[in-house]
């Protein structure tokens, strides 16, 4: 396994070979890649059906396809120093059996799989395109034996996780409070969870798939404060660390 400094350097150098993985797995020519990434955010936003969407999970499992991969890839490349700080945070807390919930393009799951403190990573994402892409990436990076790919938490067949990672996911869920209650049940007294959120649709509705309903958000924060205690860390990012209160 690689040491923490090498993992961070490899991400900062090339985002774990992200561009080459995109071109190969999605059959994109190098000359078309910049355009594919530049238009990613608006292409994803424009694909959202608005009020016609009855079940938010349908958007991520059926509608978006590789547009979500493009959006995430563009963000991870353009905001590499911020993402690197979230990887530093992972390195402080990740150990044992790790749940990466809504793992997207796999940056955090792959970094955890490279860590000697992590026994195994369970990558959970309802989007089959994401799962297939990260499975391809894991094989290319030589960590495929340390990652299991699942559609749901139940599919992992694991009752307790040592580490839970849920980044840039909660704001996409119709009921984020219920999701952190699920996390609470699969953590023990020594487990650590890493969460962030962005309950905001943007200045120009560039994030139409985010939840911003006041009652939903208030219930989320009430639930969070009733079941988790924040664990201090010195890294100045939006992601926070939590342990169970009981």
One Martini backbone bead per residue (centre of mass of N, CA, C, O) as a GRO file, in nm:
protein
  246
    1UNK     BB    1   0.101   0.034   0.013
    2UNK     BB    2   0.049   0.369   0.027
    3UNK     BB    3   0.134   0.666   0.126
    4UNK     BB    4  -0.005   0.966   0.194
    5UNK     BB    5   0.180   1.149   0.019
    6UNK     BB    6   0.153   0.985  -0.243
    7UNK     BB    7  -0.151   1.002  -0.277
    8UNK     BB    8  -0.168   1.312  -0.297
    9UNK     BB    9   0.026   1.349  -0.534
   10UNK     BB   10  -0.133   1.175  -0.738
   11UNK     BB   11  -0.379   1.354  -0.736
   12UNK     BB   12  -0.246   1.633  -0.807
   13UNK     BB   13  -0.123   1.538  -1.079
   14UNK     BB   14  -0.404   1.336  -1.202
   15UNK     BB   15  -0.648   1.221  -1.045
   16UNK     BB   16  -0.588   0.921  -1.094
   17UNK     BB   17  -0.604   0.925  -1.413
   18UNK     BB   18  -0.879   1.052  -1.510
   19UNK     BB   19  -0.857   1.131  -1.812
   20UNK     BB   20  -0.780   0.850  -1.920
   21UNK     BB   21  -1.033   0.708  -1.811
   22UNK     BB   22  -1.241   0.866  -1.968
   23UNK     BB   23  -1.145   0.804  -2.256
   24UNK     BB   24  -1.159   0.495  -2.239
   25UNK     BB   25  -1.443   0.428  -2.105
   26UNK     BB   26  -1.608   0.666  -2.293
   27UNK     BB   27  -1.489   0.719  -2.573
   28UNK     BB   28  -1.285   0.978  -2.569
   29UNK     BB   29  -1.134   1.219  -2.717
   30UNK     BB   30  -0.891   1.440  -2.648
   31UNK     BB   31  -1.019   1.679  -2.823
   32UNK     BB   32  -1.310   1.644  -2.650
   33UNK     BB   33  -1.265   1.671  -2.338
   34UNK     BB   34  -1.287   1.974  -2.265
   35UNK     BB   35  -1.584   2.005  -2.359
   36UNK     BB   36  -1.704   1.786  -2.177
   37UNK     BB   37  -1.622   1.943  -1.911
   38UNK     BB   38  -1.720   2.242  -1.958
   39UNK     BB   39  -2.043   2.137  -1.996
   40UNK     BB   40  -2.130   1.965  -1.748
   41UNK     BB   41  -2.309   2.131  -1.554
   42UNK     BB   42  -2.535   2.217  -1.761
   43UNK     BB   43  -2.607   1.936  -1.865
   44UNK     BB   44  -2.711   1.837  -1.594
   45UNK     BB   45  -2.920   2.058  -1.531
   46UNK     BB   46  -3.086   2.019  -1.808
   47UNK     BB   47  -3.178   1.713  -1.727
   48UNK     BB   48  -3.376   1.820  -1.534
   49UNK     BB   49  -3.739   1.782  -1.481
   50UNK     BB   50  -3.826   1.891  -1.219
   51UNK     BB   51  -4.152   1.864  -1.110
   52UNK     BB   52  -4.177   1.581  -1.268
   53UNK     BB   53  -4.021   1.465  -1.037
   54UNK     BB   54  -4.095   1.205  -0.807
   55UNK     BB   55  -3.806   1.053  -0.789
   56UNK     BB   56  -3.482   1.121  -0.714
   57UNK     BB   57  -3.351   0.841  -0.783
   58UNK     BB   58  -3.416   0.844  -1.089
   59UNK     BB   59  -3.210   1.056  -1.177
   60UNK     BB   60  -2.948   0.881  -1.087
   61UNK     BB   61  -3.031   0.589  -1.218
   62UNK     BB   62  -3.164   0.686  -1.523
   63UNK     BB   63  -3.089   0.984  -1.654
   64UNK     BB   64  -2.774   1.089  -1.645
   65UNK     BB   65  -2.543   0.904  -1.667
   66UNK     BB   66  -2.240   1.056  -1.781
   67UNK     BB   67  -2.298   1.350  -1.671
   68UNK     BB   68  -2.200   1.305  -1.381
   69UNK     BB   69  -1.911   1.235  -1.441
   70UNK     BB   70  -1.839   1.503  -1.578
   71UNK     BB   71  -1.901   1.691  -1.341
   72UNK     BB   72  -1.709   1.561  -1.134
   73UNK     BB   73  -1.450   1.576  -1.296
   74UNK     BB   74  -1.438   1.883  -1.331
   75UNK     BB   75  -1.427   1.943  -1.026
   76UNK     BB   76  -1.175   1.768  -0.942
   77UNK     BB   77  -0.982   1.929  -1.130
   78UNK     BB   78  -1.050   2.238  -1.054
   79UNK     BB   79  -1.057   2.136  -0.719
   80UNK     BB   80  -0.796   1.979  -0.612
   81UNK     BB   81  -0.726   2.115  -0.335
   82UNK     BB   82  -0.989   2.057  -0.194
   83UNK     BB   83  -0.993   1.753  -0.236
   84UNK     BB   84  -0.723   1.701  -0.092
   85UNK     BB   85  -0.835   1.782   0.187
   86UNK     BB   86  -1.037   1.545   0.204
   87UNK     BB   87  -0.813   1.332   0.198
   88UNK     BB   88  -0.674   1.418   0.457
   89UNK     BB   89  -0.914   1.356   0.635
   90UNK     BB   90  -0.934   1.059   0.578
   91UNK     BB   91  -0.646   0.991   0.686
   92UNK     BB   92  -0.725   1.048   0.988
   93UNK     BB   93  -0.993   0.824   0.999
   94UNK     BB   94  -0.952   0.592   0.821
   95UNK     BB   95  -1.073   0.248   0.874
   96UNK     BB   96  -1.115  -0.056   0.790
   97UNK     BB   97  -1.444  -0.045   0.728
   98UNK     BB   98  -1.568   0.118   0.432
   99UNK     BB   99  -1.816   0.360   0.357
  100UNK     BB  100  -1.912   0.472   0.025
  101UNK     BB  101  -2.162   0.708  -0.021
  102UNK     BB  102  -2.195   0.821  -0.320
  103UNK     BB  103  -1.897   0.798  -0.490
  104UNK     BB  104  -1.903   0.841  -0.795
  105UNK     BB  105  -1.570   0.858  -0.929
  106UNK     BB  106  -1.380   0.749  -0.664
  107UNK     BB  107  -1.161   0.912  -0.516
  108UNK     BB  108  -1.207   0.822  -0.212
  109UNK     BB  109  -1.209   0.516  -0.249
  110UNK     BB  110  -0.928   0.488  -0.378
  111UNK     BB  111  -0.767   0.617  -0.148
  112UNK     BB  112  -0.857   0.413   0.068
  113UNK     BB  113  -0.749   0.157  -0.083
  114UNK     BB  114  -0.440   0.263  -0.050
  115UNK     BB  115  -0.465   0.220   0.248
  116UNK     BB  116  -0.335   0.052   0.531
  117UNK     BB  117  -0.590   0.117   0.734
  118UNK     BB  118  -0.759  -0.028   0.514
  119UNK     BB  119  -0.937  -0.315   0.447
  120UNK     BB  120  -1.225  -0.208   0.315
  121UNK     BB  121  -1.432  -0.107   0.035
  122UNK     BB  122  -1.771   0.026   0.005
  123UNK     BB  123  -1.928   0.097  -0.296
  124UNK     BB  124  -2.211   0.322  -0.307
  125UNK     BB  125  -2.433   0.331  -0.601
  126UNK     BB  126  -2.719   0.380  -0.802
  127UNK     BB  127  -2.520   0.428  -1.037
  128UNK     BB  128  -2.402   0.221  -1.276
  129UNK     BB  129  -2.200   0.402  -1.423
  130UNK     BB  130  -2.029   0.464  -1.177
  131UNK     BB  131  -1.955   0.177  -1.096
  132UNK     BB  132  -1.814   0.098  -1.361
  133UNK     BB  133  -1.600   0.321  -1.360
  134UNK     BB  134  -1.466   0.254  -1.082
  135UNK     BB  135  -1.397  -0.036  -1.147
  136UNK     BB  136  -1.204   0.038  -1.371
  137UNK     BB  137  -1.014   0.216  -1.201
  138UNK     BB  138  -0.929   0.005  -0.990
  139UNK     BB  139  -0.787  -0.179  -1.192
  140UNK     BB  140  -0.585   0.032  -1.308
  141UNK     BB  141  -0.473   0.086  -0.992
  142UNK     BB  142  -0.468  -0.199  -0.822
  143UNK     BB  143  -0.758  -0.203  -0.609
  144UNK     BB  144  -0.992  -0.420  -0.663
  145UNK     BB  145  -0.964  -0.605  -0.391
  146UNK     BB  146  -1.064  -0.342  -0.196
  147UNK     BB  147  -1.341  -0.334  -0.373
  148UNK     BB  148  -1.693  -0.302  -0.339
  149UNK     BB  149  -1.990  -0.314  -0.545
  150UNK     BB  150  -2.296  -0.122  -0.479
  151UNK     BB  151  -2.630  -0.009  -0.463
  152UNK     BB  152  -2.656  -0.084  -0.155
  153UNK     BB  153  -2.609  -0.133   0.174
  154UNK     BB  154  -2.735  -0.416   0.193
  155UNK     BB  155  -2.536  -0.545  -0.027
  156UNK     BB  156  -2.281  -0.564   0.166
  157UNK     BB  157  -2.336  -0.737   0.437
  158UNK     BB  158  -2.289  -0.510   0.659
  159UNK     BB  159  -2.339  -0.406   0.996
  160UNK     BB  160  -2.045  -0.265   1.045
  161UNK     BB  161  -1.866   0.043   1.043
  162UNK     BB  162  -1.574   0.237   1.085
  163UNK     BB  163  -1.641   0.403   0.813
  164UNK     BB  164  -1.805   0.704   0.688
  165UNK     BB  165  -1.869   0.823   0.351
  166UNK     BB  166  -2.048   1.148   0.276
  167UNK     BB  167  -2.010   1.329  -0.022
  168UNK     BB  168  -2.217   1.521  -0.194
  169UNK     BB  169  -2.531   1.390  -0.116
  170UNK     BB  170  -2.754   1.493   0.088
  171UNK     BB  171  -2.871   1.725  -0.111
  172UNK     BB  172  -3.009   1.487  -0.304
  173UNK     BB  173  -3.208   1.410  -0.085
  174UNK     BB  174  -3.531   1.397   0.028
  175UNK     BB  175  -3.415   1.250   0.321
  176UNK     BB  176  -3.139   1.309   0.502
  177UNK     BB  177  -3.215   1.223   0.790
  178UNK     BB  178  -3.265   0.920   0.731
  179UNK     BB  179  -2.974   0.859   0.639
  180UNK     BB  180  -2.826   0.922   0.914
  181UNK     BB  181  -2.981   0.702   1.064
  182UNK     BB  182  -2.855   0.472   0.913
  183UNK     BB  183  -2.563   0.530   0.990
  184UNK     BB  184  -2.603   0.497   1.295
  185UNK     BB  185  -2.670   0.182   1.277
  186UNK     BB  186  -2.367   0.118   1.126
  187UNK     BB  187  -2.244   0.223   1.394
  188UNK     BB  188  -2.015   0.262   1.642
  189UNK     BB  189  -1.842   0.410   1.903
  190UNK     BB  190  -1.568   0.420   1.696
  191UNK     BB  191  -1.691   0.553   1.471
  192UNK     BB  192  -1.658   0.743   1.160
  193UNK     BB  193  -1.797   1.036   1.007
  194UNK     BB  194  -1.818   1.189   0.675
  195UNK     BB  195  -1.958   1.515   0.616
  196UNK     BB  196  -2.157   1.691   0.366
  197UNK     BB  197  -2.320   2.000   0.233
  198UNK     BB  198  -2.571   2.169  -0.016
  199UNK     BB  199  -2.857   2.360   0.046
  200UNK     BB  200  -2.848   2.461  -0.285
  201UNK     BB  201  -2.942   2.589  -0.618
  202UNK     BB  202  -2.837   2.862  -0.678
  203UNK     BB  203  -2.832   3.157  -0.856
  204UNK     BB  204  -2.913   2.984  -1.152
  205UNK     BB  205  -3.004   2.688  -1.107
  206UNK     BB  206  -2.737   2.483  -1.121
  207UNK     BB  207  -2.889   2.305  -0.866
  208UNK     BB  208  -3.184   2.145  -0.905
  209UNK     BB  209  -3.095   1.868  -0.734
  210UNK     BB  210  -3.125   2.028  -0.479
  211UNK     BB  211  -3.199   2.073  -0.148
  212UNK     BB  212  -3.413   2.362   0.015
  213UNK     BB  213  -3.608   2.282   0.222
  214UNK     BB  214  -3.664   2.396   0.532
  215UNK     BB  215  -3.784   2.141   0.674
  216UNK     BB  216  -3.573   1.937   0.579
  217UNK     BB  217  -3.323   2.085   0.691
  218UNK     BB  218  -3.412   2.103   0.986
  219UNK     BB  219  -3.438   1.800   1.034
  220UNK     BB  220  -3.148   1.733   0.978
  221UNK     BB  221  -3.015   1.904   1.209
  222UNK     BB  222  -3.172   1.776   1.443
  223UNK     BB  223  -3.070   1.489   1.393
  224UNK     BB  224  -2.768   1.532   1.398
  225UNK     BB  225  -2.765   1.653   1.701
  226UNK     BB  226  -2.900   1.383   1.834
  227UNK     BB  227  -2.666   1.149   1.719
  228UNK     BB  228  -2.417   1.354   1.691
  229UNK     BB  229  -2.064   1.424   1.733
  230UNK     BB  230  -1.829   1.644   1.689
  231UNK     BB  231  -1.503   1.622   1.540
  232UNK     BB  232  -1.218   1.763   1.549
  233UNK     BB  233  -1.057   1.955   1.284
  234UNK     BB  234  -0.799   2.161   1.108
  235UNK     BB  235  -0.950   2.161   0.838
  236UNK     BB  236  -1.056   2.410   0.592
  237UNK     BB  237  -1.359   2.267   0.551
  238UNK     BB  238  -1.685   2.137   0.510
  239UNK     BB  239  -1.599   1.884   0.625
  240UNK     BB  240  -1.712   1.653   0.876
  241UNK     BB  241  -1.679   1.498   1.195
  242UNK     BB  242  -1.827   1.192   1.342
  243UNK     BB  243  -1.996   1.067   1.633
  244UNK     BB  244  -2.157   0.893   1.849
  245UNK     BB  245  -2.336   0.954   2.133
  246UNK     BB  246  -2.428   0.623   2.184
   0.00000   0.00000   0.00000
